[in-house]
Amino acid sequence: MSSALLSVSAVAESLGLSPDHVIYYGRDKAKVSAEALATAPRGGRLVLVSAITPTPAGEGKTTVSIGLAQGLKATGRRVALALRQPSMGPVFGRKGGATG
């Protein structure tokens, strides 16, 4: 199975974000301005994965969160996943803070 990264602007567009509400930090990072909340559609859901006992293989919150987002997306829902301090950085080819 292969995959290709979408551009940050493509992800923002798929979420219905106005270009005025996206603050870019390089080619692969962005923040969404708080002003975007005023125009956000209502009725969304929040799933918070805050604690889990990892498996012996090391599958924990990050892995479960990614799988949950992929599963919800497969059912046709619009999904946005925010990982705070993921420890899977080396697995995904990322370096820097909070990458384990």
Gaussian input, Z-matrix of N, CA and C with variables (Angstrom, degrees):
# hf/3-21g

backbone

0 1
 N
 C     1     B1
 C     2     B2     1     A1
 N     3     B3     2     A2     1     D1
 C     4     B4     3     A3     2     D2
 C     5     B5     4     A4     3     D3
 N     6     B6     5     A5     4     D4
 C     7     B7     6     A6     5     D5
 C     8     B8     7     A7     6     D6
 N     9     B9     8     A8     7     D7
 C    10    B10     9     A9     8     D8
 C    11    B11    10    A10     9     D9
 N    12    B12    11    A11    10    D10
 C    13    B13    12    A12    11    D11
 C    14    B14    13    A13    12    D12
 N    15    B15    14    A14    13    D13
 C    16    B16    15    A15    14    D14
 C    17    B17    16    A16    15    D15
 N    18    B18    17    A17    16    D16
 C    19    B19    18    A18    17    D17
 C    20    B20    19    A19    18    D18
 N    21    B21    20    A20    19    D19
 C    22    B22    21    A21    20    D20
 C    23    B23    22    A22    21    D21
 N    24    B24    23    A23    22    D22
 C    25    B25    24    A24    23    D23
 C    26    B26    25    A25    24    D24
 N    27    B27    26    A26    25    D25
 C    28    B28    27    A27    26    D26
 C    29    B29    28    A28    27    D27
 N    30    B30    29    A29    28    D28
 C    31    B31    30    A30    29    D29
 C    32    B32    31    A31    30    D30
 N    33    B33    32    A32    31    D31
 C    34    B34    33    A33    32    D32
 C    35    B35    34    A34    33    D33
 N    36    B36    35    A35    34    D34
 C    37    B37    36    A36    35    D35
 C    38    B38    37    A37    36    D36
 N    39    B39    38    A38    37    D37
 C    40    B40    39    A39    38    D38
 C    41    B41    40    A40    39    D39
 N    42    B42    41    A41    40    D40
 C    43    B43    42    A42    41    D41
 C    44    B44    43    A43    42    D42
 N    45    B45    44    A44    43    D43
 C    46    B46    45    A45    44    D44
 C    47    B47    46    A46    45    D45
 N    48    B48    47    A47    46    D46
 C    49    B49    48    A48    47    D47
 C    50    B50    49    A49    48    D48
 N    51    B51    50    A50    49    D49
 C    52    B52    51    A51    50    D50
 C    53    B53    52    A52    51    D51
 N    54    B54    53    A53    52    D52
 C    55    B55    54    A54    53    D53
 C    56    B56    55    A55    54    D54
 N    57    B57    56    A56    55    D55
 C    58    B58    57    A57    56    D56
 C    59    B59    58    A58    57    D57
 N    60    B60    59    A59    58    D58
 C    61    B61    60    A60    59    D59
 C    62    B62    61    A61    60    D60
 N    63    B63    62    A62    61    D61
 C    64    B64    63    A63    62    D62
 C    65    B65    64    A64    63    D63
 N    66    B66    65    A65    64    D64
 C    67    B67    66    A66    65    D65
 C    68    B68    67    A67    66    D66
 N    69    B69    68    A68    67    D67
 C    70    B70    69    A69    68    D68
 C    71    B71    70    A70    69    D69
 N    72    B72    71    A71    70    D70
 C    73    B73    72    A72    71    D71
 C    74    B74    73    A73    72    D72
 N    75    B75    74    A74    73    D73
 C    76    B76    75    A75    74    D74
 C    77    B77    76    A76    75    D75
 N    78    B78    77    A77    76    D76
 C    79    B79    78    A78    77    D77
 C    80    B80    79    A79    78    D78
 N    81    B81    80    A80    79    D79
 C    82    B82    81    A81    80    D80
 C    83    B83    82    A82    81    D81
 N    84    B84    83    A83    82    D82
 C    85    B85    84    A84    83    D83
 C    86    B86    85    A85    84    D84
 N    87    B87    86    A86    85    D85
 C    88    B88    87    A87    86    D86
 C    89    B89    88    A88    87    D87
 N    90    B90    89    A89    88    D88
 C    91    B91    90    A90    89    D89
 C    92    B92    91    A91    90    D90
 N    93    B93    92    A92    91    D91
 C    94    B94    93    A93    92    D92
 C    95    B95    94    A94    93    D93
 N    96    B96    95    A95    94    D94
 C    97    B97    96    A96    95    D95
 C    98    B98    97    A97    96    D96
 N    99    B99    98    A98    97    D97
 C   100   B100    99    A99    98    D98
 C   101   B101   100   A100    99    D99
 N   102   B102   101   A101   100   D100
 C   103   B103   102   A102   101   D101
 C   104   B104   103   A103   102   D102
 N   105   B105   104   A104   103   D103
 C   106   B106   105   A105   104   D104
 C   107   B107   106   A106   105   D105
 N   108   B108   107   A107   106   D106
 C   109   B109   108   A108   107   D107
 C   110   B110   109   A109   108   D108
 N   111   B111   110   A110   109   D109
 C   112   B112   111   A111   110   D110
 C   113   B113   112   A112   111   D111
 N   114   B114   113   A113   112   D112
 C   115   B115   114   A114   113   D113
 C   116   B116   115   A115   114   D114
 N   117   B117   116   A116   115   D115
 C   118   B118   117   A117   116   D116
 C   119   B119   118   A118   117   D117
 N   120   B120   119   A119   118   D118
 C   121   B121   120   A120   119   D119
 C   122   B122   121   A121   120   D120
 N   123   B123   122   A122   121   D121
 C   124   B124   123   A123   122   D122
 C   125   B125   124   A124   123   D123
 N   126   B126   125   A125   124   D124
 C   127   B127   126   A126   125   D125
 C   128   B128   127   A127   126   D126
 N   129   B129   128   A128   127   D127
 C   130   B130   129   A129   128   D128
 C   131   B131   130   A130   129   D129
 N   132   B132   131   A131   130   D130
 C   133   B133   132   A132   131   D131
 C   134   B134   133   A133   132   D132
 N   135   B135   134   A134   133   D133
 C   136   B136   135   A135   134   D134
 C   137   B137   136   A136   135   D135
 N   138   B138   137   A137   136   D136
 C   139   B139   138   A138   137   D137
 C   140   B140   139   A139   138   D138
 N   141   B141   140   A140   139   D139
 C   142   B142   141   A141   140   D140
 C   143   B143   142   A142   141   D141
 N   144   B144   143   A143   142   D142
 C   145   B145   144   A144   143   D143
 C   146   B146   145   A145   144   D144
 N   147   B147   146   A146   145   D145
 C   148   B148   147   A147   146   D146
 C   149   B149   148   A148   147   D147
 N   150   B150   149   A149   148   D148
 C   151   B151   150   A150   149   D149
 C   152   B152   151   A151   150   D150
 N   153   B153   152   A152   151   D151
 C   154   B154   153   A153   152   D152
 C   155   B155   154   A154   153   D153
 N   156   B156   155   A155   154   D154
 C   157   B157   156   A156   155   D155
 C   158   B158   157   A157   156   D156
 N   159   B159   158   A158   157   D157
 C   160   B160   159   A159   158   D158
 C   161   B161   160   A160   159   D159
 N   162   B162   161   A161   160   D160
 C   163   B163   162   A162   161   D161
 C   164   B164   163   A163   162   D162
 N   165   B165   164   A164   163   D163
 C   166   B166   165   A165   164   D164
 C   167   B167   166   A166   165   D165
 N   168   B168   167   A167   166   D166
 C   169   B169   168   A168   167   D167
 C   170   B170   169   A169   168   D168
 N   171   B171   170   A170   169   D169
 C   172   B172   171   A171   170   D170
 C   173   B173   172   A172   171   D171
 N   174   B174   173   A173   172   D172
 C   175   B175   174   A174   173   D173
 C   176   B176   175   A175   174   D174
 N   177   B177   176   A176   175   D175
 C   178   B178   177   A177   176   D176
 C   179   B179   178   A178   177   D177
 N   180   B180   179   A179   178   D178
 C   181   B181   180   A180   179   D179
 C   182   B182   181   A181   180   D180
 N   183   B183   182   A182   181   D181
 C   184   B184   183   A183   182   D182
 C   185   B185   184   A184   183   D183
 N   186   B186   185   A185   184   D184
 C   187   B187   186   A186   185   D185
 C   188   B188   187   A187   186   D186
 N   189   B189   188   A188   187   D187
 C   190   B190   189   A189   188   D188
 C   191   B191   190   A190   189   D189
 N   192   B192   191   A191   190   D190
 C   193   B193   192   A192   191   D191
 C   194   B194   193   A193   192   D192
 N   195   B195   194   A194   193   D193
 C   196   B196   195   A195   194   D194
 C   197   B197   196   A196   195   D195
 N   198   B198   197   A197   196   D196
 C   199   B199   198   A198   197   D197
 C   200   B200   199   A199   198   D198
 N   201   B201   200   A200   199   D199
 C   202   B202   201   A201   200   D200
 C   203   B203   202   A202   201   D201
 N   204   B204   203   A203   202   D202
 C   205   B205   204   A204   203   D203
 C   206   B206   205   A205   204   D204
 N   207   B207   206   A206   205   D205
 C   208   B208   207   A207   206   D206
 C   209   B209   208   A208   207   D207
 N   210   B210   209   A209   208   D208
 C   211   B211   210   A210   209   D209
 C   212   B212   211   A211   210   D210
 N   213   B213   212   A212   211   D211
 C   214   B214   213   A213   212   D212
 C   215   B215   214   A214   213   D213
 N   216   B216   215   A215   214   D214
 C   217   B217   216   A216   215   D215
 C   218   B218   217   A217   216   D216
 N   219   B219   218   A218   217   D217
 C   220   B220   219   A219   218   D218
 C   221   B221   220   A220   219   D219
 N   222   B222   221   A221   220   D220
 C   223   B223   222   A222   221   D221
 C   224   B224   223   A223   222   D222
 N   225   B225   224   A224   223   D223
 C   226   B226   225   A225   224   D224
 C   227   B227   226   A226   225   D225
 N   228   B228   227   A227   226   D226
 C   229   B229   228   A228   227   D227
 C   230   B230   229   A229   228   D228
 N   231   B231   230   A230   229   D229
 C   232   B232   231   A231   230   D230
 C   233   B233   232   A232   231   D231
 N   234   B234   233   A233   232   D232
 C   235   B235   234   A234   233   D233
 C   236   B236   235   A235   234   D234
 N   237   B237   236   A236   235   D235
 C   238   B238   237   A237   236   D236
 C   239   B239   238   A238   237   D237
 N   240   B240   239   A239   238   D238
 C   241   B241   240   A240   239   D239
 C   242   B242   241   A241   240   D240
 N   243   B243   242   A242   241   D241
 C   244   B244   243   A243   242   D242
 C   245   B245   244   A244   243   D243
 N   246   B246   245   A245   244   D244
 C   247   B247   246   A246   245   D245
 C   248   B248   247   A247   246   D246
 N   249   B249   248   A248   247   D247
 C   250   B250   249   A249   248   D248
 C   251   B251   250   A250   249   D249
 N   252   B252   251   A251   250   D250
 C   253   B253   252   A252   251   D251
 C   254   B254   253   A253   252   D252
 N   255   B255   254   A254   253   D253
 C   256   B256   255   A255   254   D254
 C   257   B257   256   A256   255   D255
 N   258   B258   257   A257   256   D256
 C   259   B259   258   A258   257   D257
 C   260   B260   259   A259   258   D258
 N   261   B261   260   A260   259   D259
 C   262   B262   261   A261   260   D260
 C   263   B263   262   A262   261   D261
 N   264   B264   263   A263   262   D262
 C   265   B265   264   A264   263   D263
 C   266   B266   265   A265   264   D264
 N   267   B267   266   A266   265   D265
 C   268   B268   267   A267   266   D266
 C   269   B269   268   A268   267   D267
 N   270   B270   269   A269   268   D268
 C   271   B271   270   A270   269   D269
 C   272   B272   271   A271   270   D270
 N   273   B273   272   A272   271   D271
 C   274   B274   273   A273   272   D272
 C   275   B275   274   A274   273   D273
 N   276   B276   275   A275   274   D274
 C   277   B277   276   A276   275   D275
 C   278   B278   277   A277   276   D276
 N   279   B279   278   A278   277   D277
 C   280   B280   279   A279   278   D278
 C   281   B281   280   A280   279   D279
 N   282   B282   281   A281   280   D280
 C   283   B283   282   A282   281   D281
 C   284   B284   283   A283   282   D282
 N   285   B285   284   A284   283   D283
 C   286   B286   285   A285   284   D284
 C   287   B287   286   A286   285   D285
 N   288   B288   287   A287   286   D286
 C   289   B289   288   A288   287   D287
 C   290   B290   289   A289   288   D288
 N   291   B291   290   A290   289   D289
 C   292   B292   291   A291   290   D290
 C   293   B293   292   A292   291   D291
 N   294   B294   293   A293   292   D292
 C   295   B295   294   A294   293   D293
 C   296   B296   295   A295   294   D294
 N   297   B297   296   A296   295   D295
 C   298   B298   297   A297   296   D296
 C   299   B299   298   A298   297   D297

   B1=1.4440
   B2=1.5214
   B3=1.3051
   B4=1.4576
   B5=1.5207
   B6=1.2924
   B7=1.4594
   B8=1.5212
   B9=1.3040
   B10=1.4609
   B11=1.5192
   B12=1.3180
   B13=1.4566
   B14=1.5202
   B15=1.3084
   B16=1.4599
   B17=1.5201
   B18=1.2987
   B19=1.4629
   B20=1.5285
   B21=1.3107
   B22=1.4615
   B23=1.5257
   B24=1.3229
   B25=1.4681
   B26=1.5272
   B27=1.3374
   B28=1.4679
   B29=1.5260
   B30=1.3258
   B31=1.4677
   B32=1.5244
   B33=1.3256
   B34=1.4701
   B35=1.5215
   B36=1.3224
   B37=1.4660
   B38=1.5269
   B39=1.3447
   B40=1.4665
   B41=1.5268
   B42=1.3258
   B43=1.4641
   B44=1.5245
   B45=1.3225
   B46=1.4562
   B47=1.5110
   B48=1.3293
   B49=1.4672
   B50=1.5230
   B51=1.2979
   B52=1.4573
   B53=1.5289
   B54=1.3265
   B55=1.4723
   B56=1.5302
   B57=1.3313
   B58=1.4672
   B59=1.5247
   B60=1.3281
   B61=1.4601
   B62=1.5262
   B63=1.3294
   B64=1.4626
   B65=1.5226
   B66=1.3325
   B67=1.4603
   B68=1.5277
   B69=1.3183
   B70=1.4636
   B71=1.5244
   B72=1.3262
   B73=1.4650
   B74=1.5206
   B75=1.3059
   B76=1.4577
   B77=1.5216
   B78=1.3359
   B79=1.4629
   B80=1.5202
   B81=1.3341
   B82=1.4646
   B83=1.5265
   B84=1.3234
   B85=1.4683
   B86=1.5170
   B87=1.3317
   B88=1.4666
   B89=1.5128
   B90=1.3044
   B91=1.4603
   B92=1.5161
   B93=1.3225
   B94=1.4583
   B95=1.5203
   B96=1.3173
   B97=1.4622
   B98=1.5253
   B99=1.3084
   B100=1.4669
   B101=1.5267
   B102=1.3269
   B103=1.4666
   B104=1.5284
   B105=1.3188
   B106=1.4668
   B107=1.5250
   B108=1.3206
   B109=1.4701
   B110=1.5186
   B111=1.3226
   B112=1.4676
   B113=1.5240
   B114=1.3376
   B115=1.4619
   B116=1.5236
   B117=1.3231
   B118=1.4695
   B119=1.5213
   B120=1.3355
   B121=1.4641
   B122=1.5237
   B123=1.2967
   B124=1.4670
   B125=1.5231
   B126=1.3037
   B127=1.4605
   B128=1.5151
   B129=1.3309
   B130=1.4553
   B131=1.5214
   B132=1.3060
   B133=1.4592
   B134=1.5265
   B135=1.3054
   B136=1.4579
   B137=1.5162
   B138=1.3168
   B139=1.4591
   B140=1.5198
   B141=1.3115
   B142=1.4571
   B143=1.5215
   B144=1.3171
   B145=1.4640
   B146=1.5199
   B147=1.3267
   B148=1.4616
   B149=1.5227
   B150=1.3055
   B151=1.4620
   B152=1.5192
   B153=1.3097
   B154=1.4583
   B155=1.5251
   B156=1.2992
   B157=1.4552
   B158=1.5198
   B159=1.3272
   B160=1.4629
   B161=1.5266
   B162=1.3220
   B163=1.4604
   B164=1.5225
   B165=1.3321
   B166=1.4668
   B167=1.5327
   B168=1.3299
   B169=1.4673
   B170=1.5246
   B171=1.3319
   B172=1.4548
   B173=1.5128
   B174=1.3247
   B175=1.4623
   B176=1.5186
   B177=1.3179
   B178=1.4580
   B179=1.5117
   B180=1.3365
   B181=1.4727
   B182=1.5279
   B183=1.3165
   B184=1.4632
   B185=1.5220
   B186=1.3265
   B187=1.4618
   B188=1.5173
   B189=1.3216
   B190=1.4679
   B191=1.5238
   B192=1.3277
   B193=1.4656
   B194=1.5247
   B195=1.3285
   B196=1.4653
   B197=1.5251
   B198=1.3276
   B199=1.4621
   B200=1.5180
   B201=1.3162
   B202=1.4632
   B203=1.5301
   B204=1.3216
   B205=1.4660
   B206=1.5259
   B207=1.3286
   B208=1.4627
   B209=1.5272
   B210=1.3271
   B211=1.4604
   B212=1.5164
   B213=1.3234
   B214=1.4659
   B215=1.5256
   B216=1.3242
   B217=1.4670
   B218=1.5303
   B219=1.3317
   B220=1.4667
   B221=1.5256
   B222=1.3342
   B223=1.4643
   B224=1.5235
   B225=1.3376
   B226=1.4589
   B227=1.5141
   B228=1.3124
   B229=1.4646
   B230=1.5253
   B231=1.3347
   B232=1.4686
   B233=1.5179
   B234=1.3082
   B235=1.4619
   B236=1.5242
   B237=1.3139
   B238=1.4635
   B239=1.5197
   B240=1.3177
   B241=1.4593
   B242=1.5193
   B243=1.3072
   B244=1.4620
   B245=1.5177
   B246=1.3202
   B247=1.4618
   B248=1.5161
   B249=1.3021
   B250=1.4552
   B251=1.5118
   B252=1.2883
   B253=1.4553
   B254=1.5248
   B255=1.3336
   B256=1.4586
   B257=1.5247
   B258=1.3083
   B259=1.4596
   B260=1.5206
   B261=1.3155
   B262=1.4556
   B263=1.5267
   B264=1.3231
   B265=1.4564
   B266=1.5189
   B267=1.3386
   B268=1.4626
   B269=1.5334
   B270=1.3146
   B271=1.4608
   B272=1.5213
   B273=1.3413
   B274=1.4561
   B275=1.5262
   B276=1.3344
   B277=1.4541
   B278=1.5157
   B279=1.3240
   B280=1.4652
   B281=1.5205
   B282=1.3247
   B283=1.4562
   B284=1.5112
   B285=1.3135
   B286=1.4556
   B287=1.5089
   B288=1.3452
   B289=1.4508
   B290=1.5100
   B291=1.3049
   B292=1.4589
   B293=1.5217
   B294=1.3264
   B295=1.4590
   B296=1.5235
   B297=1.2958
   B298=1.4504
   B299=1.4850
   A1=108.33
   A2=116.53
   A3=120.16
   A4=109.34
   A5=114.40
   A6=119.26
   A7=108.80
   A8=114.42
   A9=120.39
   A10=108.24
   A11=116.11
   A12=120.21
   A13=110.34
   A14=115.70
   A15=120.97
   A16=108.22
   A17=116.43
   A18=119.49
   A19=108.87
   A20=115.97
   A21=120.47
   A22=109.94
   A23=116.67
   A24=119.10
   A25=111.40
   A26=118.13
   A27=120.84
   A28=110.86
   A29=116.63
   A30=120.28
   A31=109.87
   A32=116.71
   A33=120.76
   A34=110.60
   A35=116.74
   A36=120.73
   A37=110.86
   A38=117.12
   A39=119.93
   A40=111.86
   A41=116.47
   A42=120.96
   A43=112.02
   A44=116.83
   A45=120.77
   A46=114.04
   A47=116.88
   A48=120.57
   A49=110.56
   A50=116.23
   A51=122.11
   A52=108.56
   A53=118.11
   A54=119.78
   A55=112.77
   A56=116.84
   A57=120.25
   A58=112.46
   A59=117.58
   A60=121.56
   A61=113.50
   A62=117.11
   A63=121.10
   A64=108.93
   A65=116.05
   A66=122.37
   A67=106.73
   A68=116.72
   A69=121.81
   A70=111.64
   A71=115.04
   A72=123.60
   A73=106.58
   A74=117.18
   A75=121.10
   A76=110.81
   A77=115.45
   A78=120.43
   A79=113.91
   A80=117.02
   A81=117.79
   A82=114.45
   A83=116.75
   A84=120.22
   A85=109.54
   A86=115.29
   A87=120.34
   A88=108.98
   A89=115.04
   A90=122.05
   A91=107.66
   A92=115.72
   A93=121.36
   A94=107.12
   A95=116.52
   A96=120.05
   A97=110.25
   A98=115.97
   A99=121.31
   A100=111.42
   A101=116.94
   A102=120.91
   A103=112.04
   A104=117.33
   A105=120.85
   A106=111.34
   A107=117.26
   A108=120.39
   A109=112.23
   A110=116.55
   A111=120.49
   A112=111.94
   A113=116.61
   A114=120.11
   A115=112.80
   A116=117.08
   A117=120.53
   A118=110.95
   A119=116.41
   A120=118.61
   A121=110.77
   A122=116.68
   A123=121.76
   A124=109.98
   A125=115.70
   A126=120.32
   A127=114.29
   A128=117.65
   A129=120.13
   A130=111.10
   A131=115.13
   A132=121.14
   A133=108.89
   A134=115.95
   A135=122.17
   A136=108.09
   A137=116.19
   A138=121.75
   A139=105.94
   A140=116.60
   A141=121.65
   A142=109.06
   A143=116.17
   A144=121.66
   A145=105.48
   A146=116.31
   A147=119.44
   A148=114.59
   A149=118.28
   A150=120.00
   A151=109.06
   A152=115.35
   A153=120.90
   A154=107.51
   A155=116.57
   A156=121.06
   A157=106.96
   A158=118.22
   A159=119.48
   A160=112.17
   A161=115.10
   A162=120.65
   A163=108.08
   A164=118.10
   A165=119.76
   A166=112.83
   A167=116.90
   A168=120.56
   A169=111.95
   A170=117.59
   A171=120.87
   A172=114.83
   A173=117.69
   A174=120.24
   A175=108.57
   A176=115.64
   A177=120.59
   A178=111.66
   A179=115.57
   A180=121.26
   A181=112.81
   A182=117.15
   A183=119.52
   A184=111.01
   A185=116.55
   A186=120.70
   A187=111.29
   A188=117.58
   A189=121.45
   A190=110.46
   A191=117.45
   A192=121.28
   A193=111.51
   A194=116.94
   A195=120.79
   A196=110.27
   A197=116.94
   A198=120.51
   A199=112.17
   A200=117.06
   A201=121.57
   A202=110.64
   A203=116.97
   A204=120.51
   A205=110.98
   A206=117.14
   A207=120.45
   A208=110.96
   A209=116.71
   A210=120.54
   A211=112.53
   A212=117.00
   A213=120.36
   A214=110.85
   A215=116.67
   A216=120.74
   A217=110.40
   A218=116.67
   A219=121.04
   A220=112.07
   A221=117.41
   A222=120.46
   A223=111.98
   A224=116.98
   A225=120.93
   A226=115.10
   A227=117.50
   A228=119.92
   A229=110.36
   A230=115.55
   A231=120.47
   A232=107.07
   A233=116.71
   A234=121.38
   A235=110.16
   A236=115.66
   A237=122.22
   A238=106.65
   A239=116.96
   A240=121.78
   A241=108.76
   A242=116.32
   A243=121.63
   A244=107.89
   A245=116.24
   A246=121.66
   A247=107.96
   A248=115.52
   A249=119.91
   A250=108.16
   A251=117.02
   A252=124.31
   A253=112.39
   A254=117.72
   A255=119.09
   A256=110.45
   A257=116.89
   A258=120.69
   A259=111.29
   A260=117.62
   A261=121.59
   A262=112.06
   A263=118.14
   A264=121.64
   A265=114.30
   A266=118.78
   A267=119.06
   A268=113.04
   A269=117.38
   A270=120.92
   A271=110.50
   A272=116.12
   A273=121.06
   A274=112.47
   A275=117.67
   A276=121.00
   A277=114.25
   A278=117.77
   A279=121.96
   A280=109.39
   A281=115.53
   A282=121.66
   A283=108.62
   A284=116.13
   A285=120.02
   A286=112.20
   A287=114.87
   A288=120.82
   A289=112.40
   A290=115.58
   A291=123.72
   A292=112.80
   A293=117.83
   A294=119.25
   A295=111.08
   A296=115.92
   A297=119.97
   A298=112.29
   D1=130.51
   D2=177.95
   D3=-119.20
   D4=160.33
   D5=179.58
   D6=-146.41
   D7=159.16
   D8=177.61
   D9=-126.83
   D10=139.45
   D11=178.56
   D12=-71.86
   D13=137.32
   D14=172.50
   D15=-85.40
   D16=151.96
   D17=175.54
   D18=-70.28
   D19=156.50
   D20=178.84
   D21=-60.21
   D22=-38.75
   D23=179.98
   D24=-65.84
   D25=-34.70
   D26=177.49
   D27=-67.42
   D28=-39.67
   D29=177.89
   D30=-65.34
   D31=-45.06
   D32=179.23
   D33=-59.96
   D34=-42.28
   D35=179.69
   D36=-64.88
   D37=-40.33
   D38=-179.68
   D39=-66.12
   D40=-23.55
   D41=177.45
   D42=-89.73
   D43=-0.97
   D44=178.99
   D45=78.73
   D46=22.24
   D47=-179.60
   D48=-84.83
   D49=136.69
   D50=175.05
   D51=-71.51
   D52=141.50
   D53=176.82
   D54=-55.76
   D55=-26.15
   D56=178.67
   D57=-68.90
   D58=-18.66
   D59=-176.69
   D60=-98.63
   D61=0.60
   D62=-178.07
   D63=-108.13
   D64=126.08
   D65=179.94
   D66=-110.35
   D67=111.81
   D68=-174.15
   D69=-84.62
   D70=141.16
   D71=174.84
   D72=-127.39
   D73=84.44
   D74=-176.45
   D75=81.69
   D76=-161.96
   D77=-175.66
   D78=-85.08
   D79=-23.61
   D80=-172.15
   D81=-126.08
   D82=18.63
   D83=178.57
   D84=-139.54
   D85=148.45
   D86=176.39
   D87=-159.93
   D88=158.75
   D89=172.33
   D90=-119.66
   D91=153.90
   D92=177.68
   D93=-104.32
   D94=129.13
   D95=-178.85
   D96=-68.36
   D97=151.92
   D98=179.10
   D99=-63.30
   D100=-23.91
   D101=178.88
   D102=-62.78
   D103=-22.30
   D104=-179.78
   D105=-64.84
   D106=-25.06
   D107=179.75
   D108=-63.17
   D109=-31.20
   D110=-178.44
   D111=-65.85
   D112=-28.66
   D113=-178.41
   D114=-105.45
   D115=2.25
   D116=-177.93
   D117=-70.68
   D118=141.02
   D119=176.68
   D120=-66.06
   D121=146.73
   D122=179.86
   D123=-87.89
   D124=165.05
   D125=175.32
   D126=94.01
   D127=8.36
   D128=177.99
   D129=-73.38
   D130=169.33
   D131=179.47
   D132=-120.67
   D133=152.36
   D134=177.05
   D135=-122.78
   D136=127.38
   D137=173.53
   D138=-115.30
   D139=120.98
   D140=-178.00
   D141=-111.18
   D142=119.55
   D143=175.71
   D144=-101.34
   D145=100.17
   D146=-171.51
   D147=-107.70
   D148=-20.80
   D149=-178.74
   D150=-155.79
   D151=142.44
   D152=178.95
   D153=-160.97
   D154=149.50
   D155=172.78
   D156=-91.41
   D157=116.41
   D158=-176.26
   D159=-65.11
   D160=152.86
   D161=175.53
   D162=-75.60
   D163=166.80
   D164=176.53
   D165=-58.22
   D166=-25.75
   D167=179.09
   D168=-80.46
   D169=-3.98
   D170=177.57
   D171=92.63
   D172=9.83
   D173=178.57
   D174=-76.27
   D175=119.92
   D176=-177.45
   D177=-134.34
   D178=-142.74
   D179=-174.49
   D180=-61.29
   D181=-42.75
   D182=-177.66
   D183=-63.50
   D184=-48.69
   D185=-179.50
   D186=-63.15
   D187=-43.67
   D188=178.91
   D189=-63.76
   D190=-42.23
   D191=-179.48
   D192=-63.31
   D193=-43.11
   D194=178.73
   D195=-64.00
   D196=-45.21
   D197=178.31
   D198=-62.65
   D199=-40.13
   D200=178.48
   D201=-63.79
   D202=-44.05
   D203=178.52
   D204=-63.67
   D205=-42.39
   D206=178.69
   D207=-64.01
   D208=-40.75
   D209=178.91
   D210=-64.93
   D211=-43.64
   D212=178.13
   D213=-64.46
   D214=-40.08
   D215=178.30
   D216=-62.98
   D217=-38.42
   D218=179.93
   D219=-64.52
   D220=-22.29
   D221=177.73
   D222=-87.49
   D223=2.89
   D224=176.73
   D225=94.19
   D226=5.93
   D227=179.19
   D228=-82.79
   D229=153.12
   D230=172.05
   D231=-81.07
   D232=128.02
   D233=-172.32
   D234=-130.10
   D235=137.37
   D236=169.88
   D237=-129.50
   D238=130.86
   D239=-178.75
   D240=-117.66
   D241=129.04
   D242=175.86
   D243=-117.82
   D244=119.31
   D245=177.52
   D246=-106.10
   D247=122.10
   D248=177.36
   D249=-99.99
   D250=121.67
   D251=-179.37
   D252=53.61
   D253=56.85
   D254=177.93
   D255=-69.13
   D256=143.03
   D257=179.34
   D258=-97.63
   D259=7.38
   D260=-178.15
   D261=-95.00
   D262=11.72
   D263=-178.03
   D264=-49.08
   D265=-50.31
   D266=-179.73
   D267=-61.00
   D268=-33.04
   D269=179.05
   D270=-65.42
   D271=-36.70
   D272=-178.03
   D273=-93.71
   D274=10.21
   D275=177.25
   D276=75.46
   D277=29.22
   D278=-179.66
   D279=-112.55
   D280=149.60
   D281=175.17
   D282=-121.59
   D283=165.11
   D284=174.23
   D285=117.83
   D286=-169.31
   D287=-178.15
   D288=-59.06
   D289=144.90
   D290=175.70
   D291=63.81
   D292=31.72
   D293=177.14
   D294=-111.50
   D295=28.29
   D296=173.58
   D297=88.54

